[in-house]
Amino acid sequence: MSSIGTRTTDILVIGCGAAGMAAAAAAASCGARVILADDRDRPGGILPQCVHSGFGLGRYGNEMTGPEYSEKEFSRFEKTSAVYLPGTRVLEIRPDRTALAAGYGEITEVSFSECVIAAGCTEKPLWSLPVPGTRPEGIYTAGEAQELIELGGRDVGKRIFILGSGDIGQIMARRFCQLGKTVAGMAESGDHLGGMKRNQEECIKAFDIPVMLHSTVTRIHGYPCLEGVTVHHSDTGKDEYVECDTLITALGLLPDRSLAEGLVKEDGYPGWLHFCGNADYVHEIADGASAQGEKLGHELARKLMHGKEV
């Protein structure tokens, strides 16, 4: 059995996305000792796979892509004394203010005074809905498809159907069109599209994506590969078969607080545990997540410094 190493820090930040980088950089710049742990080998969270523009306007005054924004934020982080632990997964946070982390064949116990969870959010998969039928290849969440295409260089199909009209679903609809694929349609159970107005204009209307309101997927067809879906239109009561080889779900996001599950008491979370970014609530833009992380980092550093000059 490998030995367990130990580290001590003032603030442990979990997650190296927009909020985590900003929180860690802000706290370290105020004099706090900070460790930033992330289970990925590269910084940025999902930012590196977001090759579209729309980042940085509020924070830097100019628009950039996700990778550009990530690089900008990480360069600020690197100028501080904060310690970065890539490829390190925090396995457990304990009530005694220690955390167990695993990375590169080593197990480390980290003692801290304050802990920030900035682990982002998770996507609701298709199977969170009561959809019968086969379980074929060709079904992805929008984020999975984005990562496969932009970071993995993979192809996910030629004829795409999208369930849900969240921002990332709309952005991926545009991306599929740019890649020369056919978007057969987008189903939305409500009476209007979700997401930001900007994405509705630049993704859906600009690329003439067929939208089916009051509609949802009720059955999957094909095996071992997806061949089509049944779409139920609640306003008319009719079912429609749509041929497709790829189904993308954009059903919404849930803040990822799984690491804190064992810490919840009747009166809530302990005072030393904090959430920021999408782990707190789903932000419309990364600039907002960064701003929240930066504010939290400053507040925690000042709390730890007990009024000393920072």
KATA-V802278 format. One record per helix or strand. SS is the DSSP state (alpha for helix, beta for strand). FROM is the first residue (numbers start at 0). LEN is the number of residues. If there is no record, write none. Layout:
ss:SS from:FROM len:LEN
ss:SS from:FROM len:LEN
//
This chain:
ss:beta from:3 len:5
ss:beta from:10 len:4
ss:alpha from:17 len:12
ss:beta from:33 len:4
ss:alpha from:46 len:3
ss:beta from:52 len:3
ss:alpha from:56 len:4
ss:beta from:63 len:2
ss:alpha from:65 len:13
ss:beta from:82 len:3
ss:beta from:87 len:7
ss:beta from:97 len:6
ss:beta from:105 len:6
ss:beta from:113 len:4
ss:beta from:120 len:3
ss:alpha from:125 len:3
ss:beta from:131 len:2
ss:beta from:136 len:1
ss:beta from:138 len:3
ss:alpha from:141 len:9
ss:beta from:158 len:5
ss:alpha from:166 len:12
ss:beta from:181 len:7
ss:alpha from:196 len:9
ss:beta from:210 len:3
ss:beta from:214 len:7
ss:beta from:224 len:1
ss:beta from:227 len:6
ss:beta from:237 len:6
ss:beta from:245 len:4
ss:beta from:252 len:3
ss:alpha from:257 len:6
ss:beta from:264 len:1
ss:beta from:267 len:1
ss:beta from:272 len:3
ss:alpha from:276 len:3
ss:alpha from:285 len:20
//
